[in-house]
Amino acid sequence: MNRSHRAAYVTLAGCVALTTVPGAQAVPVSSHKVTTVLAAPPVLAPAKTEGAAPTPAGIQKALAAALSDPSLGKHAGALVYDVSRERQLFAKGAGTTFTPASTMKVLTTVSALAALGPDHKFTTKVVSTGGTNLVLVGGGDPLLASRKPKAAYPKVATLPELAAATAKALKAKGVRSVTLGYDASLFSGPAINHKWQPNYVPEGIAGPTSALWVDEGRLTPGMAKRAASPSQDAARRFVAALASFGIKGRLGKATKAPASAALVAQVKSPPLSVVAGYVNLHSDNDGAEVLLRHIGLAVRKEGSYQGGIAGMRTTLTRLGVTLGNARFEDGSGLSRTNAVPLSVLGSAIRLGADPDRPELRSLLPGLPVAAFNGSLEERFGTAGTAAGKGYVRAKTGTLTGVHSLAGFVRTRSGTMLAFVVATDTAMPNKPLEARAALDRASAALAACGCT
């Protein structure tokens, strides 16, 4: 059947008479069976852009006051692109590189979605290596939790869930006592990026990246302090979880499970589309670093951060992003030596709105909403920003002296704009003023027709 003439088939058995749906054609199959063919409705025409088109002069006028705020310093820039009409409207400093801070996560999540696909899930499993010897194998699930979180969404995999399934399988075989090894070999290379500030890990801003961890390596959920060995800590907690289900366990050593090891039980993460949304919504540094390793594995067969950076460059180039003199040092944006043109960030946002890239579509709805959730929940409450509430969706970026927003907004006339506003020379003693200036810039886009 031709795709342009799709029809729905409804089979009614044992009928003597048939009442047809208006417009449908009844086709007898036998005296006791008929098939109703329902003609598909016509395909809807593409949505038309609402209102008058924004103009470069209109955008420049809308942004002028906010971008001239002295708190932004000498190196502030902006890029605005009309997604509906596929044209650039405004660029100030867009070709020069900026320290992106956490807007770097836009590039990481776009690359991960492209390299692995939005439906990809990360598996944590328990395998048997013979007798009563088990291995807990990390699959790089960034959100694996020690307990069911209070928030209903996203529904993450948990150690108790895995322990319950493992205990059930063991008891079915009469096993009540095991030795548990642990395998975090999926990722390679340094667990800590040497381009980060030395205080980041001790202060819990980020932790050692591991393919096997629980609560992102935190010793207590929601707290900053991390385990020195996240994989060993995860295994220790898993032994305790097994005990709660009647299986006595002894903690073994780090090992690499053979490919032939028999599967005992497993749990899977939410789809990557959900994980990527979580990373952007909460500006999750640890989750971004895990996704970077997965990009490396998918593209370069190397699960290190160096492999991930190379894989991200390859993936973005394949997507048609011109990287120019961009320099990537990590996946989270923590490194101050990242250097990214605003045009690269803008291109990534536009990819999320590209109808020819359905695998990237989850990028945009996963961004924080102004004055509503994520890293924008407490923003857009100062003078001149009210128009952006609920209309601006953007990834935030913040380091000392660095502030940025990368996302999209609907103008008052209905046009969808992709935008990036940034500074990396903000006055260190006035961070809230600089942040508010960028909020005013994006709110100005929401408030104007920009004609």
Secondary structure, DSSP 8 states (H G I E B T S, - for coil): --GGG-EEEEEEES-SS----TT-EEEEEETTEEEEEEE-----------SS---HHHHHHHHHHHHT-GGG-S-EEEEEEETTTTEEEEEESTTSEE--GGGHHHHHHHHHHHHH-TT---EEEEEEEETTEEEEE----TT-BSS--SS-SS---BHHHHHHHHHHHHHHTT--EEEEEEE-TTS-S-SS-TTS-TTTTTTTSS----SS-SGGGBSSTT-S-B-SSHHHHHHHHHHHHHHHTT-EEEEEEE----TT-EEEEEEE---HHHHHHHHHHHT-HHHHHHHHHHHHHHHHS--SHHHHHHHHHHHHHHTT---TT-B---SSS--TT-BEEHHHHHHHHHHHT-TT-GGGGGGGGGS-BTTTSGGGTT-S-STT-GGGTTTEEEEEEEETTEEEEEEEEE-TTS-EEEEEEEES---TT-HHHHHHHHHHHHHHHHH----
